[in-house]
């Protein structure tokens, strides 16, 4: 493909994308295809000869769009939002053109340095303590990970390295295997599935602790577990506090947890994957009270801050624990400037990395902080509108207090009725929701996801739910 | 940003990208900036109000390009190539617009299904055994990982799960910790640093074995190590065979290694990260003889097959070992079609995943298999041209036979002279190379990287090296 053709193709794609997104509301949110639908639509093998780009464009609707779940439709209320914005798409074009692999500083200084500064910008927007920021001149700083799962794992590995070293100093006669078998980490049993996975991957015990009646992990619960484990000869080393659980957007009592971690020399990682974006609005920062006691903090701009996946922002006060744990240093990756700028390959699991900070830079500049705050506030306002509609119908109840863009609700009564309700809603095909279950209570999750969502969309989604409820209850 | 502005911005970016790439040869390949160069070039904080896109465009040269190492310059000969093509950039635009997170089939059926079929297309292009392909109707299939590091780790975790289960069946009285402490894996000591890392992450022993005089791991060496370990009560469970080592592009004796693995029931993973792309040309498939004995196979289309990072293709004969190891299954991720199509979240470390198969689809169709083969053959031909220039100068010698697009060479004589040569070459700033060292022999790696590289570029890179050698030798 020559430059001339590329320009035509890219411009046609820009037009197609604008058309797709501006009219996304009119598409069926979840496709009605069955598993295996796509294979018969394409040839069995790759073509020997090149095809024209117009042939590929012509296949997008037929092959791809016919099977796409439209995450950016205002009728999509499943999971959590994933980000999508015009500035971000254009930034990724540039990232694709430069296509450097920024594993070391020298491999592309701009790729590392823009990331350092963008994580400082972002950290300031959130009001993170200076110790987390590179501009403070200390050791701390930020990095872009692919996903919150990776951030949780990276933090766990740092915590493990720190605990191993400190324990070795105290007990020089203990073997590595012995120490490893004593390490134990903690999280709310409502923590994300990736926390359990990180424990499996890292080969350490992780205890899921009970929450209070608002699905929060409290300091007392943690202290009790730690004391018990210490009595049994174990070594508590790692705690994940979740700000905004996936099930119901509950917030662990970070301030209390932080005190317990501080007094027991335990690494505290904060997983604010979804809710973290809201901290750019000062009125929500009370939910991260105690963040100064954390060792690492993570949230996903690729969820709720208009930066396309993948862009998971992570800050560390002492990155040295990760860097040392990961320092495998072949000659072909060494360079003369080592030590005077971060080599991000030591901060992450994979070696390769894209130029992802461009997306942050474009989004922050082209929206401005004010508009991103407005976007967050609008989503939370829309969630409260849905909450009101729900509470005005006496058949419904809320499962959890609404603080962010998620409403957890259910029909009063048994789980079976609510399962039937969800099947009915999704079966009608107009909107899409997923359920959750906490302490054997089944409920529906209504997430405000799309940047195109307006009040009228919330109204019409509510109508869908109400009609489904009418039908389900009539059949009882 | 409104749709109209997006279209203007995206089109301006398309023009900029074409201009950048078509004239990339004229830019200084490695920038002369010092660590910390970027921070003074941007404000200390994100702007409150939105800026126009033209302001961002205007900053690209000043802030970004001034610090970019141009990986796609024909003067860039470091590391291995990373891919970059016009069709791939346009595919990523579409992926950014759809912006679905394809963790389960229902989360976007097209995202999963196009990936299944594209990995079949690609597997056929490489001549992989049918057992690896989904179209065979068996259990096997392919998946796109982010990097080869992740593929190595995923394979290790699958191997570990298989070995744990089999050992538990044979020794029901052994504890998990006991079994884990006995597991041992193997690789060539020239294997990529990510193999060592995978062992660290997975918490298992990995032995780096000696290679023969051509830097190949041989079957006999592996058999000897396995026999020794079994005698000592250990449990061999995992072998990584590297096809195309990073240091010198050596090929492990896969066929021999495969026999040893088969007879000892050991999981064999093939890491062909760079060289794998060459197997689309039948004349290079002899280098993967024995691939039918492998349990998993990985190569990076994002290196040498014109598909932008990240796109690391991995095939598994029995994905169930990975799926079962990773199966953490919260209610909000369940769906009705589970089991009738892959849920790729169980095949990888992170939960989230982009719509990456679009890049493969666009590249394969818009180039056609023939042109991709031609591209590979051209690069190998250019490496042989450089080899000839090098051998015609009697001051130089090769360190390794040239089989792919990498030439490992050195000045005859001591390491210090070669270190001085590399410093001189990179110091002159016209071209960029990195060194390696094997068995205490320091050498220079000349990789053909850019899709814009022509014979005249190789000639002029060679002139740079010759002039540098003249200078270094004159100063001795």
Interface residues (C-beta under 8 A of the other chain):
Chain A: X1 X3 X4 X5 X6 X7 X9 X10 X11 X13 X14 X15 X16 X17 X18 X20 X21 X22 X30 X31 X33 X34 X35 X36 X37 X38 X39 X42 X44 X45 X46 X47 X48 X49 X50 X51 X53 X55 X56 X60 X63 X64 X65 X66 X67 X68 X69 X70 X71 X72 X78 X79 X82 X83 X84 X85 X86 X87 X88 X89 X90 X92 X93 X94 X96 X97 X98 X99 X100 X101 X105 X106 X107 X108 X109 X110 X111 X113 X114 X116 X117 X121 X122 X124 X125 X135 X146 X147 X149 X150 X153 X157 X177 X180 X181 X193 X194 X196 X197 X200 X201 X202 X203 X246 X247 X302 X308 X309 X310 X325 X326 X328 X329 X330 X331 X332 X333 X337 X340 X341 X349 X350 X351 X352 X354 X358 X361 X362 X364 X365 X366 X367 X368 X369 X370 X371 X434 X435 X436 X437 X445
Chain B: X1 X3 X4 X5 X6 X7 X9 X10 X11 X13 X14 X15 X16 X17 X18 X20 X21 X22 X30 X31 X33 X34 X35 X36 X37 X38 X39 X42 X44 X45 X46 X47 X48 X49 X50 X51 X53 X55 X56 X60 X63 X64 X65 X66 X67 X68 X69 X70 X71 X72 X79 X82 X83 X84 X85 X86 X87 X88 X89 X90 X92 X93 X94 X96 X97 X98 X99 X100 X101 X105 X106 X107 X108 X109 X110 X111 X113 X114 X116 X117 X121 X122 X124 X125 X135 X146 X147 X149 X150 X153 X157 X177 X180 X181 X193 X194 X196 X197 X200 X201 X202 X203 X246 X247 X302 X308 X309 X310 X325 X326 X328 X329 X330 X331 X332 X333 X337 X340 X341 X349 X350 X351 X352 X354 X358 X361 X362 X364 X365 X366 X367 X368 X369 X370 X371 X434 X435 X436 X437 X445
